[in-house]
Amino acid sequence: MKIDNSVNPLGGQPSTRRNGAAKASPETSSSSASSAESSGLALSPLSARLQEVSAGMANTPAVDTARVAQIKQAISEGRFQVDSGKIADGLIASVRQMLSKG
Protein backbone atom coordinates (compact mmCIF):
# COMPACT_ATOMS: atom_id res chain seq x y z
CA MET A 1 0.00 0.00 0.00
CA LYS A 2 1.40 3.37 -1.01
CA ILE A 3 0.83 6.32 1.29
CA ASP A 4 0.00 9.54 -0.50
CA ASN A 5 0.74 12.80 1.33
CA SER A 6 -1.62 14.87 -0.80
CA VAL A 7 -4.76 16.34 0.69
CA ASN A 8 -8.11 16.36 -1.10
CA PRO A 9 -9.98 19.60 -0.37
CA LEU A 10 -13.77 19.76 -0.27
CA GLY A 11 -13.97 20.48 -4.00
CA GLY A 12 -12.55 17.04 -4.78
CA GLN A 13 -9.47 18.34 -6.60
CA PRO A 14 -6.22 16.81 -5.31
CA SER A 15 -3.90 19.22 -3.63
CA THR A 16 -0.28 19.53 -4.70
CA ARG A 17 0.85 20.72 -1.26
CA ARG A 18 3.04 18.21 0.57
CA ASN A 19 3.59 17.85 4.32
CA GLY A 20 5.88 20.54 5.67
CA ALA A 21 5.41 22.83 2.69
CA ALA A 22 3.17 25.23 4.58
CA LYS A 23 4.96 25.24 7.92
CA ALA A 24 5.82 28.71 9.17
CA SER A 25 9.20 29.55 10.58
CA PRO A 26 9.41 31.75 13.70
CA GLU A 27 10.19 34.72 11.48
CA THR A 28 7.16 34.18 9.28
CA SER A 29 4.84 33.39 12.17
CA SER A 30 5.38 36.82 13.72
CA SER A 31 4.89 38.51 10.35
CA SER A 32 1.77 36.44 9.72
CA ALA A 33 0.44 37.48 13.14
CA SER A 34 0.90 41.14 12.25
CA SER A 35 -0.69 40.59 8.83
CA ALA A 36 -3.60 38.82 10.56
CA GLU A 37 -4.09 41.85 12.77
CA SER A 38 -4.03 44.19 9.78
CA SER A 39 -6.63 42.04 8.00
CA GLY A 40 -9.02 42.29 10.94
CA LEU A 41 -8.43 38.76 12.26
CA ALA A 42 -8.21 38.68 16.06
CA LEU A 43 -7.05 35.87 18.32
CA SER A 44 -9.11 34.88 21.32
CA PRO A 45 -7.57 35.68 24.71
CA LEU A 46 -7.05 31.95 25.30
CA SER A 47 -5.26 31.53 21.98
CA ALA A 48 -3.05 34.55 22.66
CA ARG A 49 -2.21 33.18 26.13
CA LEU A 50 -1.39 29.79 24.61
CA GLN A 51 1.09 31.46 22.26
CA GLU A 52 2.70 33.28 25.22
CA VAL A 53 3.03 30.07 27.23
CA SER A 54 4.40 28.19 24.23
CA ALA A 55 7.04 30.86 23.67
CA GLY A 56 7.99 30.76 27.36
CA MET A 57 8.31 26.97 27.31
CA ALA A 58 10.60 27.16 24.29
CA ASN A 59 13.09 29.10 26.43
CA THR A 60 12.88 26.72 29.41
CA PRO A 61 15.25 23.75 29.51
CA ALA A 62 13.57 20.34 29.80
CA VAL A 63 16.22 19.02 32.22
CA ASP A 64 17.73 20.64 35.30
CA THR A 65 21.37 19.89 34.47
CA ALA A 66 22.59 21.17 37.85
CA ARG A 67 20.29 18.72 39.68
CA VAL A 68 21.42 15.87 37.42
CA ALA A 69 25.05 16.69 38.21
CA GLN A 70 24.27 16.67 41.97
CA ILE A 71 22.62 13.25 41.73
CA LYS A 72 25.51 11.85 39.66
CA GLN A 73 27.98 13.12 42.24
CA ALA A 74 25.96 11.59 45.11
CA ILE A 75 25.79 8.23 43.31
CA SER A 76 29.52 8.20 42.61
CA GLU A 77 30.27 9.03 46.27
CA GLY A 78 27.78 6.44 47.57
CA ARG A 79 25.61 9.07 49.27
CA PHE A 80 22.51 8.56 47.12
CA GLN A 81 19.73 6.89 49.11
CA VAL A 82 16.75 5.22 47.45
CA ASP A 83 13.52 5.29 49.47
CA SER A 84 11.87 2.05 48.35
CA GLY A 85 8.71 2.85 50.32
CA LYS A 86 8.26 6.11 48.45
CA ILE A 87 8.78 4.35 45.11
CA ALA A 88 6.27 1.64 46.05
CA ASP A 89 3.71 4.25 47.13
CA GLY A 90 4.14 6.06 43.81
CA LEU A 91 3.71 2.85 41.81
CA ILE A 92 0.57 1.92 43.73
CA ALA A 93 -0.87 5.41 43.23
CA SER A 94 -0.13 5.19 39.49
CA VAL A 95 -1.84 1.81 39.18
CA ARG A 96 -4.87 3.04 41.11
CA GLN A 97 -5.13 6.05 38.84
CA MET A 98 -4.89 3.90 35.70
CA LEU A 99 -7.50 1.47 37.01
CA SER A 100 -9.92 4.28 37.88
CA LYS A 101 -9.65 5.69 34.33
CA GLY A 102 -10.10 2.30 32.65
C-alpha positions as a Markdown table, in Angstrom:
| # | Residue | x | y | z |
|---|---|---|---|---|
| 1 | Met | 0.0 | 0.0 | 0.0 |
| 2 | Lys | 1.4 | 3.4 | -1.0 |
| 3 | Ile | 0.8 | 6.3 | 1.3 |
| 4 | Asp | 0.0 | 9.5 | -0.5 |
| 5 | Asn | 0.7 | 12.8 | 1.3 |
| 6 | Ser | -1.6 | 14.9 | -0.8 |
| 7 | Val | -4.8 | 16.3 | 0.7 |
| 8 | Asn | -8.1 | 16.4 | -1.1 |
| 9 | Pro | -10.0 | 19.6 | -0.4 |
| 10 | Leu | -13.8 | 19.8 | -0.3 |
| 11 | Gly | -14.0 | 20.5 | -4.0 |
| 12 | Gly | -12.5 | 17.0 | -4.8 |
| 13 | Gln | -9.5 | 18.3 | -6.6 |
| 14 | Pro | -6.2 | 16.8 | -5.3 |
| 15 | Ser | -3.9 | 19.2 | -3.6 |
| 16 | Thr | -0.3 | 19.5 | -4.7 |
| 17 | Arg | 0.8 | 20.7 | -1.3 |
| 18 | Arg | 3.0 | 18.2 | 0.6 |
| 19 | Asn | 3.6 | 17.8 | 4.3 |
| 20 | Gly | 5.9 | 20.5 | 5.7 |
| 21 | Ala | 5.4 | 22.8 | 2.7 |
| 22 | Ala | 3.2 | 25.2 | 4.6 |
| 23 | Lys | 5.0 | 25.2 | 7.9 |
| 24 | Ala | 5.8 | 28.7 | 9.2 |
| 25 | Ser | 9.2 | 29.5 | 10.6 |
| 26 | Pro | 9.4 | 31.7 | 13.7 |
| 27 | Glu | 10.2 | 34.7 | 11.5 |
| 28 | Thr | 7.2 | 34.2 | 9.3 |
| 29 | Ser | 4.8 | 33.4 | 12.2 |
| 30 | Ser | 5.4 | 36.8 | 13.7 |
| 31 | Ser | 4.9 | 38.5 | 10.4 |
| 32 | Ser | 1.8 | 36.4 | 9.7 |
| 33 | Ala | 0.4 | 37.5 | 13.1 |
| 34 | Ser | 0.9 | 41.1 | 12.2 |
| 35 | Ser | -0.7 | 40.6 | 8.8 |
| 36 | Ala | -3.6 | 38.8 | 10.6 |
| 37 | Glu | -4.1 | 41.8 | 12.8 |
| 38 | Ser | -4.0 | 44.2 | 9.8 |
| 39 | Ser | -6.6 | 42.0 | 8.0 |
| 40 | Gly | -9.0 | 42.3 | 10.9 |
| 41 | Leu | -8.4 | 38.8 | 12.3 |
| 42 | Ala | -8.2 | 38.7 | 16.1 |
| 43 | Leu | -7.1 | 35.9 | 18.3 |
| 44 | Ser | -9.1 | 34.9 | 21.3 |
| 45 | Pro | -7.6 | 35.7 | 24.7 |
| 46 | Leu | -7.0 | 32.0 | 25.3 |
| 47 | Ser | -5.3 | 31.5 | 22.0 |
| 48 | Ala | -3.1 | 34.5 | 22.7 |
| 49 | Arg | -2.2 | 33.2 | 26.1 |
| 50 | Leu | -1.4 | 29.8 | 24.6 |
| 51 | Gln | 1.1 | 31.5 | 22.3 |
| 52 | Glu | 2.7 | 33.3 | 25.2 |
| 53 | Val | 3.0 | 30.1 | 27.2 |
| 54 | Ser | 4.4 | 28.2 | 24.2 |
| 55 | Ala | 7.0 | 30.9 | 23.7 |
| 56 | Gly | 8.0 | 30.8 | 27.4 |
| 57 | Met | 8.3 | 27.0 | 27.3 |
| 58 | Ala | 10.6 | 27.2 | 24.3 |
| 59 | Asn | 13.1 | 29.1 | 26.4 |
| 60 | Thr | 12.9 | 26.7 | 29.4 |
| 61 | Pro | 15.3 | 23.7 | 29.5 |
| 62 | Ala | 13.6 | 20.3 | 29.8 |
| 63 | Val | 16.2 | 19.0 | 32.2 |
| 64 | Asp | 17.7 | 20.6 | 35.3 |
| 65 | Thr | 21.4 | 19.9 | 34.5 |
| 66 | Ala | 22.6 | 21.2 | 37.9 |
| 67 | Arg | 20.3 | 18.7 | 39.7 |
| 68 | Val | 21.4 | 15.9 | 37.4 |
| 69 | Ala | 25.1 | 16.7 | 38.2 |
| 70 | Gln | 24.3 | 16.7 | 42.0 |
| 71 | Ile | 22.6 | 13.2 | 41.7 |
| 72 | Lys | 25.5 | 11.8 | 39.7 |
| 73 | Gln | 28.0 | 13.1 | 42.2 |
| 74 | Ala | 26.0 | 11.6 | 45.1 |
| 75 | Ile | 25.8 | 8.2 | 43.3 |
| 76 | Ser | 29.5 | 8.2 | 42.6 |
| 77 | Glu | 30.3 | 9.0 | 46.3 |
| 78 | Gly | 27.8 | 6.4 | 47.6 |
| 79 | Arg | 25.6 | 9.1 | 49.3 |
| 80 | Phe | 22.5 | 8.6 | 47.1 |
| 81 | Gln | 19.7 | 6.9 | 49.1 |
| 82 | Val | 16.7 | 5.2 | 47.4 |
| 83 | Asp | 13.5 | 5.3 | 49.5 |
| 84 | Ser | 11.9 | 2.0 | 48.3 |
| 85 | Gly | 8.7 | 2.8 | 50.3 |
| 86 | Lys | 8.3 | 6.1 | 48.4 |
| 87 | Ile | 8.8 | 4.3 | 45.1 |
| 88 | Ala | 6.3 | 1.6 | 46.1 |
| 89 | Asp | 3.7 | 4.2 | 47.1 |
| 90 | Gly | 4.1 | 6.1 | 43.8 |
| 91 | Leu | 3.7 | 2.8 | 41.8 |
| 92 | Ile | 0.6 | 1.9 | 43.7 |
| 93 | Ala | -0.9 | 5.4 | 43.2 |
| 94 | Ser | -0.1 | 5.2 | 39.5 |
| 95 | Val | -1.8 | 1.8 | 39.2 |
| 96 | Arg | -4.9 | 3.0 | 41.1 |
| 97 | Gln | -5.1 | 6.0 | 38.8 |
| 98 | Met | -4.9 | 3.9 | 35.7 |
| 99 | Leu | -7.5 | 1.5 | 37.0 |
| 100 | Ser | -9.9 | 4.3 | 37.9 |
| 101 | Lys | -9.6 | 5.7 | 34.3 |
| 102 | Gly | -10.1 | 2.3 | 32.7 |
